[in-house]
Amino acid sequence: MLPDTGERYQSTPLFADIPVEMTSEEVEISKSTPTAQIEGG
């Protein structure tokens, strides 16, 4: 079973190895899709 969002699980060990901020590589990938930009990102 998978949750519809991970928000309630972000403080659990499940997300312990995932950084809060995007890496520079993730930012570049995000920029490759201009129609799917996150506000403030």
mmCIF entry with sequence, helices, sheets and N, C-alpha, C, O atoms, coordinates in Angstrom:
data_MODEL
# 
_entry.id   MODEL 
# 
_entity.id                         1 
_entity.type                       polymer 
_entity.pdbx_number_of_molecules   1 
# 
_entity_poly.entity_id                      1 
_entity_poly.type                           'polypeptide(L)' 
_entity_poly.nstd_linkage                   no 
_entity_poly.nstd_monomer                   no 
_entity_poly.pdbx_seq_one_letter_code       MLPDTGERYQSTPLFADIPVEMTSEEVEISKSTPTAQIEGG 
_entity_poly.pdbx_seq_one_letter_code_can   MLPDTGERYQSTPLFADIPVEMTSEEVEISKSTPTAQIEGG 
_entity_poly.pdbx_strand_id                 A 
# 
loop_
_entity_poly_seq.entity_id 
_entity_poly_seq.num 
_entity_poly_seq.mon_id 
_entity_poly_seq.hetero 
1 1  MET n 
1 2  LEU n 
1 3  PRO n 
1 4  ASP n 
1 5  THR n 
1 6  GLY n 
1 7  GLU n 
1 8  ARG n 
1 9  TYR n 
1 10 GLN n 
1 11 SER n 
1 12 THR n 
1 13 PRO n 
1 14 LEU n 
1 15 PHE n 
1 16 ALA n 
1 17 ASP n 
1 18 ILE n 
1 19 PRO n 
1 20 VAL n 
1 21 GLU n 
1 22 MET n 
1 23 THR n 
1 24 SER n 
1 25 GLU n 
1 26 GLU n 
1 27 VAL n 
1 28 GLU n 
1 29 ILE n 
1 30 SER n 
1 31 LYS n 
1 32 SER n 
1 33 THR n 
1 34 PRO n 
1 35 THR n 
1 36 ALA n 
1 37 GLN n 
1 38 ILE n 
1 39 GLU n 
1 40 GLY n 
1 41 GLY n 
# 
_struct_asym.id          A 
_struct_asym.entity_id   1 
# 
loop_
_struct_conf.conf_type_id 
_struct_conf.id 
_struct_conf.pdbx_PDB_helix_id 
_struct_conf.beg_label_comp_id 
_struct_conf.beg_label_asym_id 
_struct_conf.beg_label_seq_id 
_struct_conf.pdbx_beg_PDB_ins_code 
_struct_conf.end_label_comp_id 
_struct_conf.end_label_asym_id 
_struct_conf.end_label_seq_id 
_struct_conf.pdbx_end_PDB_ins_code 
_struct_conf.beg_auth_comp_id 
_struct_conf.beg_auth_asym_id 
_struct_conf.beg_auth_seq_id 
_struct_conf.end_auth_comp_id 
_struct_conf.end_auth_asym_id 
_struct_conf.end_auth_seq_id 
_struct_conf.pdbx_PDB_helix_class 
_struct_conf.details 
_struct_conf.pdbx_PDB_helix_length 
HELX_P HELX_P1 AA1 GLU A 7  ? TYR A 9  ? GLU A 7  TYR A 9  5 ? 3 
HELX_P HELX_P2 AA2 PRO A 13 ? PHE A 15 ? PRO A 13 PHE A 15 5 ? 3 
HELX_P HELX_P3 AA3 SER A 24 ? LYS A 31 ? SER A 24 LYS A 31 1 ? 8 
HELX_P HELX_P4 AA4 PRO A 34 ? ALA A 36 ? PRO A 34 ALA A 36 5 ? 3 
# 
_struct_conf_type.id          HELX_P 
_struct_conf_type.criteria    ? 
_struct_conf_type.reference   ? 
# 
loop_
_atom_site.group_PDB 
_atom_site.id 
_atom_site.type_symbol 
_atom_site.label_atom_id 
_atom_site.label_alt_id 
_atom_site.label_comp_id 
_atom_site.label_asym_id 
_atom_site.label_entity_id 
_atom_site.label_seq_id 
_atom_site.pdbx_PDB_ins_code 
_atom_site.Cartn_x 
_atom_site.Cartn_y 
_atom_site.Cartn_z 
_atom_site.occupancy 
_atom_site.B_iso_or_equiv 
_atom_site.pdbx_formal_charge 
_atom_site.auth_seq_id 
_atom_site.auth_comp_id 
_atom_site.auth_asym_id 
_atom_site.auth_atom_id 
_atom_site.pdbx_PDB_model_num 
ATOM 1   N N  . MET A 1 1  ? 0.843  -1.157 0.000   1.00 0.00 ? 1  MET A N  1 
ATOM 2   C CA . MET A 1 1  ? 0.000  0.000  0.000   1.00 0.00 ? 1  MET A CA 1 
ATOM 3   C C  . MET A 1 1  ? 0.904  1.240  0.000   1.00 0.00 ? 1  MET A C  1 
ATOM 4   O O  . MET A 1 1  ? 1.894  1.291  0.731   1.00 0.00 ? 1  MET A O  1 
ATOM 5   N N  . LEU A 1 2  ? 0.566  2.216  -0.806  1.00 0.00 ? 2  LEU A N  1 
ATOM 6   C CA . LEU A 1 2  ? 1.323  3.457  -0.880  1.00 0.00 ? 2  LEU A CA 1 
ATOM 7   C C  . LEU A 1 2  ? 0.427  4.631  -0.495  1.00 0.00 ? 2  LEU A C  1 
ATOM 8   O O  . LEU A 1 2  ? -0.738 4.674  -0.889  1.00 0.00 ? 2  LEU A O  1 
ATOM 9   N N  . PRO A 1 3  ? 0.957  5.577  0.268   1.00 0.00 ? 3  PRO A N  1 
ATOM 10  C CA . PRO A 1 3  ? 0.165  6.753  0.624   1.00 0.00 ? 3  PRO A CA 1 
ATOM 11  C C  . PRO A 1 3  ? -0.019 7.657  -0.593  1.00 0.00 ? 3  PRO A C  1 
ATOM 12  O O  . PRO A 1 3  ? 0.772  7.607  -1.534  1.00 0.00 ? 3  PRO A O  1 
ATOM 13  N N  . ASP A 1 4  ? -1.063 8.479  -0.570  1.00 0.00 ? 4  ASP A N  1 
ATOM 14  C CA . ASP A 1 4  ? -1.284 9.389  -1.685  1.00 0.00 ? 4  ASP A CA 1 
ATOM 15  C C  . ASP A 1 4  ? -0.292 10.547 -1.661  1.00 0.00 ? 4  ASP A C  1 
ATOM 16  O O  . ASP A 1 4  ? 0.008  11.112 -2.713  1.00 0.00 ? 4  ASP A O  1 
ATOM 17  N N  . THR A 1 5  ? 0.224  10.916 -0.489  1.00 0.00 ? 5  THR A N  1 
ATOM 18  C CA . THR A 1 5  ? 1.311  11.896 -0.386  1.00 0.00 ? 5  THR A CA 1 
ATOM 19  C C  . THR A 1 5  ? 2.256  11.410 0.706   1.00 0.00 ? 5  THR A C  1 
ATOM 20  O O  . THR A 1 5  ? 1.871  10.601 1.550   1.00 0.00 ? 5  THR A O  1 
ATOM 21  N N  . GLY A 1 6  ? 3.467  11.893 0.691   1.00 0.00 ? 6  GLY A N  1 
ATOM 22  C CA . GLY A 1 6  ? 4.426  11.492 1.715   1.00 0.00 ? 6  GLY A CA 1 
ATOM 23  C C  . GLY A 1 6  ? 4.519  12.482 2.861   1.00 0.00 ? 6  GLY A C  1 
ATOM 24  O O  . GLY A 1 6  ? 5.352  12.311 3.751   1.00 0.00 ? 6  GLY A O  1 
ATOM 25  N N  . GLU A 1 7  ? 3.680  13.517 2.861   1.00 0.00 ? 7  GLU A N  1 
ATOM 26  C CA . GLU A 1 7  ? 3.801  14.576 3.856   1.00 0.00 ? 7  GLU A CA 1 
ATOM 27  C C  . GLU A 1 7  ? 3.797  14.066 5.291   1.00 0.00 ? 7  GLU A C  1 
ATOM 28  O O  . GLU A 1 7  ? 4.609  14.507 6.104   1.00 0.00 ? 7  GLU A O  1 
ATOM 29  N N  . ARG A 1 8  ? 2.914  13.165 5.604   1.00 0.00 ? 8  ARG A N  1 
ATOM 30  C CA . ARG A 1 8  ? 2.818  12.706 6.996   1.00 0.00 ? 8  ARG A CA 1 
ATOM 31  C C  . ARG A 1 8  ? 3.965  11.778 7.379   1.00 0.00 ? 8  ARG A C  1 
ATOM 32  O O  . ARG A 1 8  ? 4.154  11.477 8.557   1.00 0.00 ? 8  ARG A O  1 
ATOM 33  N N  . TYR A 1 9  ? 4.722  11.330 6.401   1.00 0.00 ? 9  TYR A N  1 
ATOM 34  C CA . TYR A 1 9  ? 5.813  10.400 6.663   1.00 0.00 ? 9  TYR A CA 1 
ATOM 35  C C  . TYR A 1 9  ? 7.196  11.055 6.615   1.00 0.00 ? 9  TYR A C  1 
ATOM 36  O O  . TYR A 1 9  ? 8.200  10.383 6.850   1.00 0.00 ? 9  TYR A O  1 
ATOM 37  N N  . GLN A 1 10 ? 7.263  12.340 6.317   1.00 0.00 ? 10 GLN A N  1 
ATOM 38  C CA . GLN A 1 10 ? 8.553  12.997 6.130   1.00 0.00 ? 10 GLN A CA 1 
ATOM 39  C C  . GLN A 1 10 ? 9.417  13.013 7.380   1.00 0.00 ? 10 GLN A C  1 
ATOM 40  O O  . GLN A 1 10 ? 10.640 13.102 7.271   1.00 0.00 ? 10 GLN A O  1 
ATOM 41  N N  . SER A 1 11 ? 8.827  12.931 8.550   1.00 0.00 ? 11 SER A N  1 
ATOM 42  C CA . SER A 1 11 ? 9.621  12.934 9.778   1.00 0.00 ? 11 SER A CA 1 
ATOM 43  C C  . SER A 1 11 ? 9.935  11.518 10.265  1.00 0.00 ? 11 SER A C  1 
ATOM 44  O O  . SER A 1 11 ? 10.439 11.346 11.375  1.00 0.00 ? 11 SER A O  1 
ATOM 45  N N  . THR A 1 12 ? 9.646  10.518 9.457   1.00 0.00 ? 12 THR A N  1 
ATOM 46  C CA . THR A 1 12 ? 9.914  9.133  9.846   1.00 0.00 ? 12 THR A CA 1 
ATOM 47  C C  . THR A 1 12 ? 11.197 8.642  9.173   1.00 0.00 ? 12 THR A C  1 
ATOM 48  O O  . THR A 1 12 ? 11.689 9.285  8.245   1.00 0.00 ? 12 THR A O  1 
ATOM 49  N N  . PRO A 1 13 ? 11.738 7.527  9.622   1.00 0.00 ? 13 PRO A N  1 
ATOM 50  C CA . PRO A 1 13 ? 12.963 6.973  9.016   1.00 0.00 ? 13 PRO A CA 1 
ATOM 51  C C  . PRO A 1 13 ? 12.837 6.697  7.520   1.00 0.00 ? 13 PRO A C  1 
ATOM 52  O O  . PRO A 1 13 ? 13.850 6.616  6.826   1.00 0.00 ? 13 PRO A O  1 
ATOM 53  N N  . LEU A 1 14 ? 11.625 6.551  7.016   1.00 0.00 ? 14 LEU A N  1 
ATOM 54  C CA . LEU A 1 14 ? 11.416 6.295  5.601   1.00 0.00 ? 14 LEU A CA 1 
ATOM 55  C C  . LEU A 1 14 ? 12.048 7.381  4.729   1.00 0.00 ? 14 LEU A C  1 
ATOM 56  O O  . LEU A 1 14 ? 12.557 7.087  3.647   1.00 0.00 ? 14 LEU A O  1 
ATOM 57  N N  . PHE A 1 15 ? 12.020 8.629  5.193   1.00 0.00 ? 15 PHE A N  1 
ATOM 58  C CA . PHE A 1 15 ? 12.548 9.755  4.435   1.00 0.00 ? 15 PHE A CA 1 
ATOM 59  C C  . PHE A 1 15 ? 13.873 10.285 5.000   1.00 0.00 ? 15 PHE A C  1 
ATOM 60  O O  . PHE A 1 15 ? 14.325 11.355 4.593   1.00 0.00 ? 15 PHE A O  1 
ATOM 61  N N  . ALA A 1 16 ? 14.488 9.568  5.912   1.00 0.00 ? 16 ALA A N  1 
ATOM 62  C CA . ALA A 1 16 ? 15.691 10.046 6.602   1.00 0.00 ? 16 ALA A CA 1 
ATOM 63  C C  . ALA A 1 16 ? 16.847 10.359 5.649   1.00 0.00 ? 16 ALA A C  1 
ATOM 64  O O  . ALA A 1 16 ? 17.613 11.285 5.912   1.00 0.00 ? 16 ALA A O  1 
ATOM 65  N N  . ASP A 1 17 ? 16.992 9.621  4.560   1.00 0.00 ? 17 ASP A N  1 
ATOM 66  C CA . ASP A 1 17 ? 18.120 9.812  3.646   1.00 0.00 ? 17 ASP A CA 1 
ATOM 67  C C  . ASP A 1 17 ? 17.814 10.756 2.490   1.00 0.00 ? 17 ASP A C  1 
ATOM 68  O O  . ASP A 1 17 ? 18.647 10.926 1.599   1.00 0.00 ? 17 ASP A O  1 
ATOM 69  N N  . ILE A 1 18 ? 16.639 11.372 2.487   1.00 0.00 ? 18 ILE A N  1 
ATOM 70  C CA . ILE A 1 18 ? 16.249 12.263 1.402   1.00 0.00 ? 18 ILE A CA 1 
ATOM 71  C C  . ILE A 1 18 ? 16.385 13.705 1.867   1.00 0.00 ? 18 ILE A C  1 
ATOM 72  O O  . ILE A 1 18 ? 15.698 14.114 2.803   1.00 0.00 ? 18 ILE A O  1 
ATOM 73  N N  . PRO A 1 19 ? 17.267 14.494 1.225   1.00 0.00 ? 19 PRO A N  1 
ATOM 74  C CA . PRO A 1 19 ? 17.454 15.885 1.641   1.00 0.00 ? 19 PRO A CA 1 
ATOM 75  C C  . PRO A 1 19 ? 16.199 16.723 1.382   1.00 0.00 ? 19 PRO A C  1 
ATOM 76  O O  . PRO A 1 19 ? 15.415 16.431 0.479   1.00 0.00 ? 19 PRO A O  1 
ATOM 77  N N  . VAL A 1 20 ? 16.030 17.759 2.184   1.00 0.00 ? 20 VAL A N  1 
ATOM 78  C CA . VAL A 1 20 ? 14.870 18.639 2.059   1.00 0.00 ? 20 VAL A CA 1 
ATOM 79  C C  . VAL A 1 20 ? 14.952 19.467 0.780   1.00 0.00 ? 20 VAL A C  1 
ATOM 80  O O  . VAL A 1 20 ? 13.959 19.611 0.068   1.00 0.00 ? 20 VAL A O  1 
ATOM 81  N N  . GLU A 1 21 ? 16.120 20.005 0.491   1.00 0.00 ? 21 GLU A N  1 
ATOM 82  C CA . GLU A 1 21 ? 16.323 20.851 -0.683  1.00 0.00 ? 21 GLU A CA 1 
ATOM 83  C C  . GLU A 1 21 ? 16.768 20.021 -1.882  1.00 0.00 ? 21 GLU A C  1 
ATOM 84  O O  . GLU A 1 21 ? 17.395 18.973 -1.728  1.00 0.00 ? 21 GLU A O  1 
ATOM 85  N N  . MET A 1 22 ? 16.434 20.505 -3.081  1.00 0.00 ? 22 MET A N  1 
ATOM 86  C CA . MET A 1 22 ? 16.872 19.830 -4.298  1.00 0.00 ? 22 MET A CA 1 
ATOM 87  C C  . MET A 1 22 ? 18.369 20.045 -4.505  1.00 0.00 ? 22 MET A C  1 
ATOM 88  O O  . MET A 1 22 ? 18.914 21.089 -4.146  1.00 0.00 ? 22 MET A O  1 
ATOM 89  N N  . THR A 1 23 ? 19.018 19.050 -5.084  1.00 0.00 ? 23 THR A N  1 
ATOM 90  C CA . THR A 1 23 ? 20.423 19.190 -5.448  1.00 0.00 ? 23 THR A CA 1 
ATOM 91  C C  . THR A 1 23 ? 20.498 20.017 -6.735  1.00 0.00 ? 23 THR A C  1 
ATOM 92  O O  . THR A 1 23 ? 19.476 20.250 -7.382  1.00 0.00 ? 23 THR A O  1 
ATOM 93  N N  . SER A 1 24 ? 21.692 20.457 -7.105  1.00 0.00 ? 24 SER A N  1 
ATOM 94  C CA . SER A 1 24 ? 21.844 21.224 -8.344  1.00 0.00 ? 24 SER A CA 1 
ATOM 95  C C  . SER A 1 24 ? 21.437 20.388 -9.561  1.00 0.00 ? 24 SER A C  1 
ATOM 96  O O  . SER A 1 24 ? 20.891 20.924 -10.525 1.00 0.00 ? 24 SER A O  1 
ATOM 97  N N  . GLU A 1 25 ? 21.699 19.086 -9.519  1.00 0.00 ? 25 GLU A N  1 
ATOM 98  C CA . GLU A 1 25 ? 21.283 18.206 -10.621 1.00 0.00 ? 25 GLU A CA 1 
ATOM 99  C C  . GLU A 1 25 ? 19.759 18.143 -10.716 1.00 0.00 ? 25 GLU A C  1 
ATOM 100 O O  . GLU A 1 25 ? 19.206 18.165 -11.816 1.00 0.00 ? 25 GLU A O  1 
ATOM 101 N N  . GLU A 1 26 ? 19.084 18.065 -9.580  1.00 0.00 ? 26 GLU A N  1 
ATOM 102 C CA . GLU A 1 26 ? 17.623 18.018 -9.577  1.00 0.00 ? 26 GLU A CA 1 
ATOM 103 C C  . GLU A 1 26 ? 17.029 19.330 -10.082 1.00 0.00 ? 26 GLU A C  1 
ATOM 104 O O  . GLU A 1 26 ? 16.006 19.328 -10.766 1.00 0.00 ? 26 GLU A O  1 
ATOM 105 N N  . VAL A 1 27 ? 17.668 20.443 -9.747  1.00 0.00 ? 27 VAL A N  1 
ATOM 106 C CA . VAL A 1 27 ? 17.203 21.751 -10.226 1.00 0.00 ? 27 VAL A CA 1 
ATOM 107 C C  . VAL A 1 27 ? 17.309 21.815 -11.742 1.00 0.00 ? 27 VAL A C  1 
ATOM 108 O O  . VAL A 1 27 ? 16.391 22.300 -12.404 1.00 0.00 ? 27 VAL A O  1 
ATOM 109 N N  . GLU A 1 28 ? 18.415 21.334 -12.300 1.00 0.00 ? 28 GLU A N  1 
ATOM 110 C CA . GLU A 1 28 ? 18.598 21.343 -13.750 1.00 0.00 ? 28 GLU A CA 1 
ATOM 111 C C  . GLU A 1 28 ? 17.555 20.458 -14.443 1.00 0.00 ? 28 GLU A C  1 
ATOM 112 O O  . GLU A 1 28 ? 17.025 20.828 -15.490 1.00 0.00 ? 28 GLU A O  1 
ATOM 113 N N  . ILE A 1 29 ? 17.266 19.303 -13.866 1.00 0.00 ? 29 ILE A N  1 
ATOM 114 C CA . ILE A 1 29 ? 16.237 18.435 -14.433 1.00 0.00 ? 29 ILE A CA 1 
ATOM 115 C C  . ILE A 1 29 ? 14.884 19.140 -14.387 1.00 0.00 ? 29 ILE A C  1 
ATOM 116 O O  . ILE A 1 29 ? 14.113 19.076 -15.345 1.00 0.00 ? 29 ILE A O  1 
ATOM 117 N N  . SER A 1 30 ? 14.601 19.804 -13.285 1.00 0.00 ? 30 SER A N  1 
ATOM 118 C CA . SER A 1 30 ? 13.345 20.537 -13.138 1.00 0.00 ? 30 SER A CA 1 
ATOM 119 C C  . SER A 1 30 ? 13.221 21.625 -14.200 1.00 0.00 ? 30 SER A C  1 
ATOM 120 O O  . SER A 1 30 ? 12.145 21.830 -14.762 1.00 0.00 ? 30 SER A O  1 
ATOM 121 N N  . LYS A 1 31 ? 14.311 22.314 -14.470 1.00 0.00 ? 31 LYS A N  1 
ATOM 122 C CA . LYS A 1 31 ? 14.296 23.400 -15.458 1.00 0.00 ? 31 LYS A CA 1 
ATOM 123 C C  . LYS A 1 31 ? 14.062 22.889 -16.875 1.00 0.00 ? 31 LYS A C  1 
ATOM 124 O O  . LYS A 1 31 ? 13.675 23.657 -17.757 1.00 0.00 ? 31 LYS A O  1 
ATOM 125 N N  . SER A 1 32 ? 14.294 21.593 -17.100 1.00 0.00 ? 32 SER A N  1 
ATOM 126 C CA . SER A 1 32 ? 14.091 21.039 -18.436 1.00 0.00 ? 32 SER A CA 1 
ATOM 127 C C  . SER A 1 32 ? 12.608 20.874 -18.783 1.00 0.00 ? 32 SER A C  1 
ATOM 128 O O  . SER A 1 32 ? 12.259 20.537 -19.914 1.00 0.00 ? 32 SER A O  1 
ATOM 129 N N  . THR A 1 33 ? 11.753 21.114 -17.803 1.00 0.00 ? 33 THR A N  1 
ATOM 130 C CA . THR A 1 33 ? 10.307 21.019 -18.018 1.00 0.00 ? 33 THR A CA 1 
ATOM 131 C C  . THR A 1 33 ? 9.663  22.323 -17.546 1.00 0.00 ? 33 THR A C  1 
ATOM 132 O O  . THR A 1 33 ? 9.132  22.381 -16.436 1.00 0.00 ? 33 THR A O  1 
ATOM 133 N N  . PRO A 1 34 ? 9.704  23.369 -18.375 1.00 0.00 ? 34 PRO A N  1 
ATOM 134 C CA . PRO A 1 34 ? 9.225  24.690 -17.971 1.00 0.00 ? 34 PRO A CA 1 
ATOM 135 C C  . PRO A 1 34 ? 7.758  24.734 -17.526 1.00 0.00 ? 34 PRO A C  1 
ATOM 136 O O  . PRO A 1 34 ? 7.385  25.584 -16.717 1.00 0.00 ? 34 PRO A O  1 
ATOM 137 N N  . THR A 1 35 ? 6.934  23.833 -18.043 1.00 0.00 ? 35 THR A N  1 
ATOM 138 C CA . THR A 1 35 ? 5.517  23.863 -17.686 1.00 0.00 ? 35 THR A CA 1 
ATOM 139 C C  . THR A 1 35 ? 5.237  23.184 -16.352 1.00 0.00 ? 35 THR A C  1 
ATOM 140 O O  . THR A 1 35 ? 4.095  23.181 -15.893 1.00 0.00 ? 35 THR A O  1 
ATOM 141 N N  . ALA A 1 36 ? 6.255  22.611 -15.722 1.00 0.00 ? 36 ALA A N  1 
ATOM 142 C CA . ALA A 1 36 ? 6.059  21.918 -14.449 1.00 0.00 ? 36 ALA A CA 1 
ATOM 143 C C  . ALA A 1 36 ? 6.967  22.491 -13.371 1.00 0.00 ? 36 ALA A C  1 
ATOM 144 O O  . ALA A 1 36 ? 7.527  21.743 -12.570 1.00 0.00 ? 36 ALA A O  1 
ATOM 145 N N  . GLN A 1 37 ? 7.115  23.803 -13.344 1.00 0.00 ? 37 GLN A N  1 
ATOM 146 C CA . GLN A 1 37 ? 7.972  24.445 -12.359 1.00 0.00 ? 37 GLN A CA 1 
ATOM 147 C C  . GLN A 1 37 ? 7.259  24.620 -11.028 1.00 0.00 ? 37 GLN A C  1 
ATOM 148 O O  . GLN A 1 37 ? 6.061  24.902 -10.986 1.00 0.00 ? 37 GLN A O  1 
ATOM 149 N N  . ILE A 1 38 ? 8.010  24.451 -9.935  1.00 0.00 ? 38 ILE A N  1 
ATOM 150 C CA . ILE A 1 38 ? 7.491  24.661 -8.592  1.00 0.00 ? 38 ILE A CA 1 
ATOM 151 C C  . ILE A 1 38 ? 7.729  26.130 -8.248  1.00 0.00 ? 38 ILE A C  1 
ATOM 152 O O  . ILE A 1 38 ? 8.840  26.635 -8.413  1.00 0.00 ? 38 ILE A O  1 
ATOM 153 N N  . GLU A 1 39 ? 6.695  26.812 -7.773  1.00 0.00 ? 39 GLU A N  1 
ATOM 154 C CA . GLU A 1 39 ? 6.831  28.218 -7.389  1.00 0.00 ? 39 GLU A CA 1 
ATOM 155 C C  . GLU A 1 39 ? 7.906  28.382 -6.329  1.00 0.00 ? 39 GLU A C  1 
ATOM 156 O O  . GLU A 1 39 ? 7.973  27.605 -5.377  1.00 0.00 ? 39 GLU A O  1 
ATOM 157 N N  . GLY A 1 40 ? 8.752  29.403 -6.498  1.00 0.00 ? 40 GLY A N  1 
ATOM 158 C CA . GLY A 1 40 ? 9.811  29.674 -5.536  1.00 0.00 ? 40 GLY A CA 1 
ATOM 159 C C  . GLY A 1 40 ? 11.016 28.776 -5.674  1.00 0.00 ? 40 GLY A C  1 
ATOM 160 O O  . GLY A 1 40 ? 11.954 28.879 -4.883  1.00 0.00 ? 40 GLY A O  1 
ATOM 161 N N  . GLY A 1 41 ? 11.015 27.883 -6.673  1.00 0.00 ? 41 GLY A N  1 
ATOM 162 C CA . GLY A 1 41 ? 12.111 26.928 -6.829  1.00 0.00 ? 41 GLY A CA 1 
ATOM 163 C C  . GLY A 1 41 ? 13.112 27.305 -7.843  1.00 0.00 ? 41 GLY A C  1 
ATOM 164 O O  . GLY A 1 41 ? 14.079 26.574 -8.058  1.00 0.00 ? 41 GLY A O  1 
# 
